[in-house]
Amino acid sequence: MIEFEKTAINVKKTMMQGVCYSVYKGENRIYGVLAEGGCATFIVVSLDRKKIIFSQDAPGATGSWGVCEASDGRIYFGSYVNGGLYRFDPRVEKFETLFDNLPNAKFIFSLDADNENNIYGGTWPNCAVFKYNGISEKLDFYDEKIITTEDYVRLVLYNHDRKSLYASISAHSHVVEYKEGIGIVRDIFPMEYRKESFVIILGFYNNAIYANMPQSHEIVAIDLDSGEVLKKLPCPAANEEILPMGIDVSRLIMGYRSGGYTIDPQNDRIYHFIGEDDDTIMGIWPYSDGESVITSSFGGCFFLYNTITGKRTDFKIEIPRKSIEIRQLHMDRTGTIYSTGYLKGGHCIYDPETDTGIQYDGVGQSEGITSGDGKIYFGKYPGAYIYEFDPEKPWNMPGNPRELFELKTPANQDRPFAIKVFDEKLYIGTIPNYGDIQGALTVYDIKNKKHTIRKDFSDSRSIVSLEYKNGILYGGTTVCGGLGSYTKQESGTVFALDTKNDRYIYEVEPVSGCKNAGGLCLTPEGKLLGCADSTFFIMDSETGNVEYTKKLAEFNRNKDYKWEVSFIKKGPGKLYYIVTANTLFSLDLQEMVFDQLEEKQVNLLEFDKKGRLYCQYEDNVREIIRSKKPVL
């Protein structure tokens, strides 16, 4: 066994997705949930006193997407990844866990309330809608697998006039109406927008539901009886007027998870609130003074906008930053190690010699990191944005890092998992957007600063690993597309592309029935090593013939992300090192001897220049550990 020590690699962020605004005994408050740090934390923020006035950890929860106030003034929130339901009573400052886990749920994505102490919610991955009554303390499920092929109930919104609940279902969108005692009344979502991955329900006006269609860049009004699209309103640019002076805020459609949009339905005007830098506005509400609106952001920032004076007031309230999950590890040619955090990113630049790391913000969550020609490249989710960073210049000086291009608009791609530099070209393998199953291979010519996108490498698969030698690009694929997509193929593949002649040499299934073929690593002898799920394989890189397979560990198909599960690297001595299914092995390739090196779960794999091995510690995904001595 290898003896490990904790490193200074760490990323901290303020992440407050779940949030609501309320007034309690004349005091303006924000109720929110801080994500990560090993445990989510429920907080009560007094905007008047400009401080946190209550804080308590939520056992079992990592974070929250849904917080709401019930009709009796108690506050509820749903959590992830445990799918729990919690409650706070402001009258006695009592915090309680109602359910550690709702049946078959990992995420409660949204909550809303009616006037009779009922709380409604939507869940993932069982695509369910539930109701909880705060008086009887009774939980009922309206439905599970509402649409049998879908996983997400992303938003719920209660219509008090119709006494109906509306549920937005993804990643192939529907909007379903529910009535008490009847169940599903209808799916009102128009067929012309079924390509939308997520639909954000904003609110109601004159028997119409207003919904944001992010892919179409439109906000539409849909008649609640006929399902007819009454209006199509283009979403404004982020620099549009924030709100006109003197507008009556009571007539505006606004609320939680609005994406920063506010609608005046009387004149079909849309206004867009934006956060600072990469921050996202999570909610907008009418303020208690009757003439202002209050906003809350993902990063825990609040500002008040007065429509009479036009004055914006930012609340300087200290909201804690918590350690978040480490997503990637990459060492550049100088020996510096780069890592990133999940959710919302932040990057740690780490010096192994001094065991010191400095966090930098501004790029977001990188699904892939690589280096070449003296530059560092980041592949950011969402939207598959590609960034270039010059480490010889200060971070966040103008144009450093700089955005090169994005792949969502031209190719519907979302997660740049496989990203490598070979022969002055940046190769990028991406997972598509939610609901889509076709990934892409993008090639960026670093000198000419031009890129090409192709999807012809494999049908209904995405690229999770890349290798290269003498003009031949090798790619490992997965059958798992964007979250919420339907799997079409059965097995991940390995392909070989002659980049000089633009000719595919082969595509093979290394192990039939295994969904991911990742962790590709070329040996000096021309053998291609990889893992199909958790089955190790050796291929002849020239012919594609599979010469050896061995199952190393049990692969968990129920992980929240389904794509890259394996890493293989040559160590400083004669051994190769493998992380698959959260298990660390060494391999003597000459003797074909495998040794398991760590009993606890790990993920990720990297070495520093002294030969010390780095992994993510799965019992605490916010920590990176390294071997105390170089591995042999």
BAVEX-820608 format. One record per residue (C-alpha): x, y, z; chain; residue number from 1. Coordinates in steps of 0.5 Angstrom, whole numbers. Layout:
<pts>
{{X,Y,Z},A,NUM};
...
</pts>
This chain:
<pts>
{{0,0,0},A,1};
{{2,7,-1},A,2};
{{2,12,4},A,3};
{{-1,19,3},A,4};
{{-1,26,5},A,5};
{{-6,31,4},A,6};
{{-4,37,0},A,7};
{{-6,44,-1},A,8};
{{-10,43,-7},A,9};
{{-17,47,-5},A,10};
{{-22,51,-9},A,11};
{{-27,55,-5},A,12};
{{-34,58,-7},A,13};
{{-40,61,-5},A,14};
{{-46,57,-8},A,15};
{{-53,59,-6},A,16};
{{-57,56,-11},A,17};
{{-63,55,-7},A,18};
{{-66,61,-4},A,19};
{{-72,65,-3},A,20};
{{-74,72,0},A,21};
{{-79,74,5},A,22};
{{-81,79,10},A,23};
{{-81,76,18},A,24};
{{-84,81,23},A,25};
{{-82,87,18},A,26};
{{-75,84,17},A,27};
{{-73,83,10},A,28};
{{-70,76,9},A,29};
{{-66,72,5},A,30};
{{-67,64,6},A,31};
{{-62,60,3},A,32};
{{-57,54,3},A,33};
{{-50,54,2},A,34};
{{-47,48,-2},A,35};
{{-42,43,-1},A,36};
{{-36,43,4},A,37};
{{-38,36,6},A,38};
{{-45,38,8},A,39};
{{-50,44,6},A,40};
{{-51,49,11},A,41};
{{-58,53,11},A,42};
{{-58,60,13},A,43};
{{-62,66,14},A,44};
{{-60,73,12},A,45};
{{-62,79,15},A,46};
{{-62,84,9},A,47};
{{-64,90,14},A,48};
{{-58,88,19},A,49};
{{-54,86,13},A,50};
{{-51,79,17},A,51};
{{-53,72,17},A,52};
{{-57,71,23},A,53};
{{-58,64,23},A,54};
{{-54,58,21},A,55};
{{-55,50,21},A,56};
{{-52,44,17},A,57};
{{-57,40,14},A,58};
{{-55,33,15},A,59};
{{-54,28,9},A,60};
{{-55,34,4},A,61};
{{-49,37,-1},A,62};
{{-53,43,-3},A,63};
{{-60,45,-5},A,64};
{{-64,48,-12},A,65};
{{-71,49,-8},A,66};
{{-73,53,-2},A,67};
{{-80,56,-1},A,68};
{{-84,59,4},A,69};
{{-91,55,6},A,70};
{{-97,59,7},A,71};
{{-96,59,15},A,72};
{{-89,62,14},A,73};
{{-85,56,15},A,74};
{{-79,55,10},A,75};
{{-78,49,7},A,76};
{{-72,46,2},A,77};
{{-70,40,-2},A,78};
{{-63,38,-2},A,79};
{{-58,34,-7},A,80};
{{-55,29,-7},A,81};
{{-59,25,-2},A,82};
{{-66,28,-4},A,83};
{{-68,30,3},A,84};
{{-73,35,5},A,85};
{{-72,40,11},A,86};
{{-76,45,15},A,87};
{{-74,52,19},A,88};
{{-79,55,23},A,89};
{{-77,62,24},A,90};
{{-82,63,30},A,91};
{{-78,59,34},A,92};
{{-72,58,30},A,93};
{{-73,51,30},A,94};
{{-69,47,24},A,95};
{{-71,40,23},A,96};
{{-70,34,18},A,97};
{{-77,32,15},A,98};
{{-74,26,10},A,99};
{{-67,24,10},A,100};
{{-69,21,3},A,101};
{{-75,21,-1},A,102};
{{-76,15,-5},A,103};
{{-72,14,-11},A,104};
{{-70,21,-11},A,105};
{{-63,24,-11},A,106};
{{-64,31,-13},A,107};
{{-70,35,-11},A,108};
{{-70,41,-16},A,109};
{{-75,45,-14},A,110};
{{-81,47,-9},A,111};
{{-87,51,-9},A,112};
{{-93,53,-5},A,113};
{{-100,54,-5},A,114};
{{-105,57,0},A,115};
{{-107,51,4},A,116};
{{-100,49,7},A,117};
{{-98,44,2},A,118};
{{-91,44,-1},A,119};
{{-90,41,-8},A,120};
{{-83,39,-11},A,121};
{{-80,36,-17},A,122};
{{-75,30,-17},A,123};
{{-69,27,-21},A,124};
{{-68,22,-23},A,125};
{{-75,19,-22},A,126};
{{-78,24,-25},A,127};
{{-83,25,-20},A,128};
{{-88,30,-17},A,129};
{{-90,30,-10},A,130};
{{-94,34,-5},A,131};
{{-92,35,3},A,132};
{{-98,38,8},A,133};
{{-95,41,13},A,134};
{{-101,40,18},A,135};
{{-102,33,17},A,136};
{{-95,32,16},A,137};
{{-97,27,10},A,138};
{{-93,26,4},A,139};
{{-96,24,-3},A,140};
{{-93,23,-10},A,141};
{{-97,25,-15},A,142};
{{-93,21,-20},A,143};
{{-87,18,-22},A,144};
{{-84,17,-29},A,145};
{{-89,22,-31},A,146};
{{-86,22,-38},A,147};
{{-83,15,-38},A,148};
{{-77,17,-42},A,149};
{{-75,23,-38},A,150};
{{-71,23,-31},A,151};
{{-72,31,-29},A,152};
{{-78,35,-26},A,153};
{{-74,41,-26},A,154};
{{-79,46,-24},A,155};
{{-86,46,-21},A,156};
{{-90,53,-20},A,157};
{{-97,53,-17},A,158};
{{-102,57,-20},A,159};
{{-107,60,-15},A,160};
{{-113,62,-19},A,161};
{{-113,55,-23},A,162};
{{-111,51,-17},A,163};
{{-107,47,-21},A,164};
{{-99,45,-21},A,165};
{{-95,46,-27},A,166};
{{-89,41,-28},A,167};
{{-83,43,-33},A,168};
{{-80,36,-35},A,169};
{{-73,35,-38},A,170};
{{-69,34,-42},A,171};
{{-74,33,-48},A,172};
{{-78,38,-45},A,173};
{{-86,38,-43},A,174};
{{-90,42,-39},A,175};
{{-95,38,-35},A,176};
{{-101,41,-31},A,177};
{{-104,37,-25},A,178};
{{-110,38,-21},A,179};
{{-112,36,-14},A,180};
{{-116,29,-14},A,181};
{{-115,29,-22},A,182};
{{-108,28,-23},A,183};
{{-105,30,-30},A,184};
{{-110,34,-34},A,185};
{{-106,36,-40},A,186};
{{-99,37,-43},A,187};
{{-99,44,-45},A,188};
{{-92,44,-48},A,189};
{{-92,46,-56},A,190};
{{-89,41,-60},A,191};
{{-85,46,-64},A,192};
{{-81,47,-58},A,193};
{{-79,40,-56},A,194};
{{-72,41,-58},A,195};
{{-71,45,-52},A,196};
{{-67,41,-46},A,197};
{{-70,45,-40},A,198};
{{-76,50,-40},A,199};
{{-76,55,-35},A,200};
{{-83,57,-32},A,201};
{{-83,64,-30},A,202};
{{-90,66,-28},A,203};
{{-97,67,-30},A,204};
{{-102,72,-33},A,205};
{{-109,73,-36},A,206};
{{-109,65,-37},A,207};
{{-102,64,-40},A,208};
{{-96,61,-37},A,209};
{{-90,65,-39},A,210};
{{-84,60,-40},A,211};
{{-76,62,-42},A,212};
{{-74,57,-48},A,213};
{{-66,58,-47},A,214};
{{-64,54,-53},A,215};
{{-69,58,-58},A,216};
{{-67,65,-54},A,217};
{{-75,66,-53},A,218};
{{-80,67,-48},A,219};
{{-86,65,-50},A,220};
{{-94,66,-47},A,221};
{{-98,59,-48},A,222};
{{-105,59,-47},A,223};
{{-107,55,-41},A,224};
{{-113,52,-44},A,225};
{{-111,51,-51},A,226};
{{-103,50,-51},A,227};
{{-103,55,-56},A,228};
{{-97,60,-57},A,229};
{{-100,67,-56},A,230};
{{-93,71,-56},A,231};
{{-86,70,-58},A,232};
{{-81,75,-54},A,233};
{{-74,75,-56},A,234};
{{-70,75,-50},A,235};
{{-66,81,-49},A,236};
{{-58,82,-49},A,237};
{{-55,83,-42},A,238};
{{-54,90,-43},A,239};
{{-61,92,-44},A,240};
{{-64,97,-39},A,241};
{{-65,94,-32},A,242};
{{-72,97,-31},A,243};
{{-75,103,-33},A,244};
{{-76,109,-28},A,245};
{{-83,109,-25},A,246};
{{-85,102,-27},A,247};
{{-90,99,-22},A,248};
{{-87,93,-20},A,249};
{{-93,89,-18},A,250};
{{-95,88,-25},A,251};
{{-88,84,-27},A,252};
{{-87,77,-27},A,253};
{{-81,75,-23},A,254};
{{-79,70,-18},A,255};
{{-74,64,-17},A,256};
{{-70,61,-22},A,257};
{{-72,66,-27},A,258};
{{-65,67,-30},A,259};
{{-65,74,-29},A,260};
{{-71,75,-33},A,261};
{{-77,80,-31},A,262};
{{-83,81,-36},A,263};
{{-88,86,-36},A,264};
{{-94,83,-39},A,265};
{{-98,89,-41},A,266};
{{-93,91,-46},A,267};
{{-89,85,-47},A,268};
{{-82,88,-45},A,269};
{{-77,84,-42},A,270};
{{-72,86,-37},A,271};
{{-65,82,-36},A,272};
{{-61,83,-29},A,273};
{{-54,80,-29},A,274};
{{-49,78,-24},A,275};
{{-42,81,-23},A,276};
{{-37,77,-27},A,277};
{{-39,69,-28},A,278};
{{-44,70,-23},A,279};
{{-52,68,-24},A,280};
{{-58,71,-22},A,281};
{{-62,66,-18},A,282};
{{-68,70,-16},A,283};
{{-72,77,-17},A,284};
{{-77,79,-12},A,285};
{{-82,85,-11},A,286};
{{-79,88,-5},A,287};
{{-83,90,1},A,288};
{{-82,98,0},A,289};
{{-87,97,-6},A,290};
{{-82,100,-11},A,291};
{{-76,96,-11},A,292};
{{-74,89,-13},A,293};
{{-69,85,-9},A,294};
{{-64,80,-13},A,295};
{{-60,74,-10},A,296};
{{-54,71,-14},A,297};
{{-51,64,-14},A,298};
{{-45,67,-11},A,299};
{{-49,70,-5},A,300};
{{-49,77,-7},A,301};
{{-56,81,-6},A,302};
{{-57,88,-9},A,303};
{{-64,92,-9},A,304};
{{-66,96,-15},A,305};
{{-71,102,-13},A,306};
{{-75,104,-19},A,307};
{{-77,111,-17},A,308};
{{-70,113,-16},A,309};
{{-66,109,-21},A,310};
{{-61,107,-15},A,311};
{{-58,100,-14},A,312};
{{-56,98,-7},A,313};
{{-51,93,-6},A,314};
{{-51,89,0},A,315};
{{-44,88,3},A,316};
{{-46,81,7},A,317};
{{-40,76,9},A,318};
{{-43,70,6},A,319};
{{-38,64,7},A,320};
{{-34,60,2},A,321};
{{-34,53,2},A,322};
{{-29,48,-1},A,323};
{{-32,44,-7},A,324};
{{-31,38,-11},A,325};
{{-24,38,-14},A,326};
{{-26,36,-22},A,327};
{{-19,35,-25},A,328};
{{-12,35,-25},A,329};
{{-7,37,-30},A,330};
{{1,38,-29},A,331};
{{4,42,-35},A,332};
{{11,42,-37},A,333};
{{14,46,-31},A,334};
{{11,42,-26},A,335};
{{5,46,-24},A,336};
{{-1,43,-23},A,337};
{{-8,46,-25},A,338};
{{-15,43,-22},A,339};
{{-22,46,-22},A,340};
{{-28,46,-18},A,341};
{{-35,43,-19},A,342};
{{-40,47,-19},A,343};
{{-38,53,-22},A,344};
{{-31,53,-22},A,345};
{{-25,56,-20},A,346};
{{-18,54,-21},A,347};
{{-13,52,-16},A,348};
{{-5,53,-19},A,349};
{{-1,49,-15},A,350};
{{6,49,-13},A,351};
{{8,41,-11},A,352};
{{15,44,-8},A,353};
{{12,48,-3},A,354};
{{6,45,-3},A,355};
{{2,52,-4},A,356};
{{-4,53,-8},A,357};
{{-7,59,-10},A,358};
{{-14,60,-13},A,359};
{{-17,64,-19},A,360};
{{-24,65,-21},A,361};
{{-27,68,-27},A,362};
{{-27,62,-32},A,363};
{{-32,57,-29},A,364};
{{-32,49,-28},A,365};
{{-27,46,-33},A,366};
{{-29,39,-35},A,367};
{{-22,38,-38},A,368};
{{-15,41,-37},A,369};
{{-9,41,-42},A,370};
{{-3,44,-44},A,371};
{{2,45,-50},A,372};
{{6,50,-53},A,373};
{{7,54,-47},A,374};
{{0,55,-46},A,375};
{{-6,52,-41},A,376};
{{-13,50,-44},A,377};
{{-19,50,-40},A,378};
{{-26,46,-43},A,379};
{{-31,50,-39},A,380};
{{-38,47,-38},A,381};
{{-44,49,-39},A,382};
{{-43,51,-47},A,383};
{{-37,48,-48},A,384};
{{-33,54,-48},A,385};
{{-25,53,-49},A,386};
{{-20,58,-46},A,387};
{{-13,59,-47},A,388};
{{-8,62,-41},A,389};
{{-1,64,-41},A,390};
{{2,62,-35},A,391};
{{8,67,-36},A,392};
{{3,73,-35},A,393};
{{-2,75,-29},A,394};
{{-8,71,-29},A,395};
{{-14,76,-30},A,396};
{{-10,81,-34},A,397};
{{-14,83,-40},A,398};
{{-15,77,-44},A,399};
{{-11,72,-40},A,400};
{{-15,67,-40},A,401};
{{-18,69,-46},A,402};
{{-24,65,-49},A,403};
{{-22,62,-56},A,404};
{{-29,60,-58},A,405};
{{-35,56,-56},A,406};
{{-39,49,-58},A,407};
{{-46,50,-56},A,408};
{{-48,54,-61},A,409};
{{-45,51,-67},A,410};
{{-45,44,-65},A,411};
{{-50,43,-59},A,412};
{{-44,41,-54},A,413};
{{-43,42,-47},A,414};
{{-38,38,-43},A,415};
{{-30,38,-46},A,416};
{{-28,32,-43},A,417};
{{-22,30,-47},A,418};
{{-18,36,-49},A,419};
{{-10,35,-51},A,420};
{{-5,38,-55},A,421};
{{-1,34,-60},A,422};
{{3,37,-66},A,423};
{{1,44,-65},A,424};
{{-7,43,-65},A,425};
{{-11,42,-59},A,426};
{{-16,36,-60},A,427};
{{-23,37,-56},A,428};
{{-28,31,-55},A,429};
{{-34,33,-52},A,430};
{{-41,31,-49},A,431};
{{-47,34,-52},A,432};
{{-52,38,-49},A,433};
{{-58,35,-44},A,434};
{{-62,30,-48},A,435};
{{-57,30,-54},A,436};
{{-53,23,-56},A,437};
{{-48,26,-61},A,438};
{{-42,28,-59},A,439};
{{-36,32,-63},A,440};
{{-29,32,-64},A,441};
{{-26,39,-65},A,442};
{{-19,41,-68},A,443};
{{-16,48,-66},A,444};
{{-10,50,-70},A,445};
{{-6,54,-65},A,446};
{{-2,57,-70},A,447};
{{-8,59,-75},A,448};
{{-13,60,-69},A,449};
{{-18,57,-73},A,450};
{{-22,51,-71},A,451};
{{-26,45,-75},A,452};
{{-32,41,-72},A,453};
{{-34,34,-74},A,454};
{{-39,29,-71},A,455};
{{-37,23,-76},A,456};
{{-32,19,-71},A,457};
{{-38,15,-69},A,458};
{{-45,14,-69},A,459};
{{-49,17,-62},A,460};
{{-43,17,-58},A,461};
{{-38,22,-55},A,462};
{{-31,22,-54},A,463};
{{-28,22,-47},A,464};
{{-21,20,-48},A,465};
{{-15,22,-53},A,466};
{{-8,19,-55},A,467};
{{-4,21,-61},A,468};
{{2,18,-64},A,469};
{{6,20,-71},A,470};
{{-1,23,-74},A,471};
{{-6,18,-72},A,472};
{{-11,20,-67},A,473};
{{-14,15,-62},A,474};
{{-21,17,-59},A,475};
{{-24,13,-53},A,476};
{{-32,14,-53},A,477};
{{-38,13,-49},A,478};
{{-45,11,-51},A,479};
{{-48,16,-45},A,480};
{{-49,23,-48},A,481};
{{-52,29,-45},A,482};
{{-56,28,-38},A,483};
{{-63,26,-39},A,484};
{{-61,23,-46},A,485};
{{-63,16,-49},A,486};
{{-58,11,-50},A,487};
{{-58,9,-57},A,488};
{{-51,4,-57},A,489};
{{-49,-1,-53},A,490};
{{-42,-1,-52},A,491};
{{-36,5,-52},A,492};
{{-31,4,-58},A,493};
{{-24,6,-60},A,494};
{{-23,9,-66},A,495};
{{-16,11,-70},A,496};
{{-16,17,-75},A,497};
{{-10,19,-80},A,498};
{{-10,26,-79},A,499};
{{-5,27,-85},A,500};
{{-10,24,-90},A,501};
{{-16,25,-86},A,502};
{{-18,18,-86},A,503};
{{-21,13,-81},A,504};
{{-17,7,-80},A,505};
{{-22,3,-75},A,506};
{{-27,3,-70},A,507};
{{-27,-3,-65},A,508};
{{-31,-5,-59},A,509};
{{-26,-7,-54},A,510};
{{-31,-10,-49},A,511};
{{-38,-11,-52},A,512};
{{-43,-9,-47},A,513};
{{-39,-4,-43},A,514};
{{-41,3,-44},A,515};
{{-35,7,-43},A,516};
{{-28,6,-47},A,517};
{{-23,11,-43},A,518};
{{-17,12,-40},A,519};
{{-13,11,-47},A,520};
{{-5,11,-46},A,521};
{{0,9,-51},A,522};
{{6,5,-49},A,523};
{{13,6,-53},A,524};
{{12,-1,-56},A,525};
{{5,1,-60},A,526};
{{0,-2,-55},A,527};
{{-6,2,-53},A,528};
{{-8,1,-46},A,529};
{{-15,3,-44},A,530};
{{-21,1,-39},A,531};
{{-28,-1,-42},A,532};
{{-32,1,-36},A,533};
{{-28,-2,-31},A,534};
{{-25,-8,-35},A,535};
{{-18,-6,-37},A,536};
{{-16,-8,-44},A,537};
{{-9,-8,-49},A,538};
{{-10,-7,-56},A,539};
{{-5,-7,-62},A,540};
{{-6,1,-64},A,541};
{{-4,-1,-71},A,542};
{{-9,-6,-73},A,543};
{{-14,-5,-67},A,544};
{{-14,-12,-65},A,545};
{{-16,-13,-58},A,546};
{{-10,-17,-55},A,547};
{{-12,-18,-47},A,548};
{{-18,-16,-42},A,549};
{{-18,-17,-35},A,550};
{{-24,-14,-30},A,551};
{{-21,-10,-25},A,552};
{{-27,-8,-20},A,553};
{{-34,-7,-20},A,554};
{{-37,-1,-24},A,555};
{{-42,3,-21},A,556};
{{-47,5,-27},A,557};
{{-51,10,-22},A,558};
{{-46,15,-21},A,559};
{{-49,22,-22},A,560};
{{-44,23,-28},A,561};
{{-43,17,-33},A,562};
{{-37,19,-37},A,563};
{{-30,19,-36},A,564};
{{-29,13,-30},A,565};
{{-22,11,-32},A,566};
{{-15,14,-32},A,567};
{{-8,11,-34},A,568};
{{-1,14,-34},A,569};
{{6,11,-34},A,570};
{{9,12,-27},A,571};
{{17,14,-26},A,572};
{{19,7,-26},A,573};
{{17,1,-30},A,574};
{{10,1,-27},A,575};
{{3,4,-30},A,576};
{{-2,6,-26},A,577};
{{-9,6,-27},A,578};
{{-15,9,-23},A,579};
{{-22,5,-25},A,580};
{{-28,5,-21},A,581};
{{-25,9,-16},A,582};
{{-20,4,-15},A,583};
{{-12,5,-15},A,584};
{{-8,-1,-19},A,585};
{{-1,-1,-21},A,586};
{{1,-6,-27},A,587};
{{7,-9,-29},A,588};
{{6,-9,-36},A,589};
{{12,-14,-37},A,590};
{{10,-19,-32},A,591};
{{2,-17,-33},A,592};
{{2,-17,-25},A,593};
{{-4,-12,-22},A,594};
{{-3,-9,-15},A,595};
{{-9,-6,-12},A,596};
{{-5,0,-8},A,597};
{{-11,3,-4},A,598};
{{-17,0,0},A,599};
{{-20,7,0},A,600};
{{-24,10,-6},A,601};
{{-20,15,-10},A,602};
{{-21,18,-17},A,603};
{{-17,22,-22},A,604};
{{-9,21,-23},A,605};
{{-3,25,-24},A,606};
{{4,25,-22},A,607};
{{9,31,-21},A,608};
{{16,32,-23},A,609};
{{19,28,-17},A,610};
{{14,22,-18},A,611};
{{9,23,-13},A,612};
{{2,20,-15},A,613};
{{-4,25,-14},A,614};
{{-11,23,-13},A,615};
{{-18,25,-11},A,616};
{{-20,22,-4},A,617};
{{-27,20,-5},A,618};
{{-29,20,2},A,619};
{{-28,27,1},A,620};
{{-28,29,-6},A,621};
{{-26,36,-4},A,622};
{{-19,34,-2},A,623};
{{-13,32,-6},A,624};
{{-8,27,-3},A,625};
{{-1,25,-6},A,626};
{{4,19,-4},A,627};
{{9,21,1},A,628};
{{15,18,-3},A,629};
{{16,18,-11},A,630};
{{12,11,-13},A,631};
{{17,6,-17},A,632};
</pts>
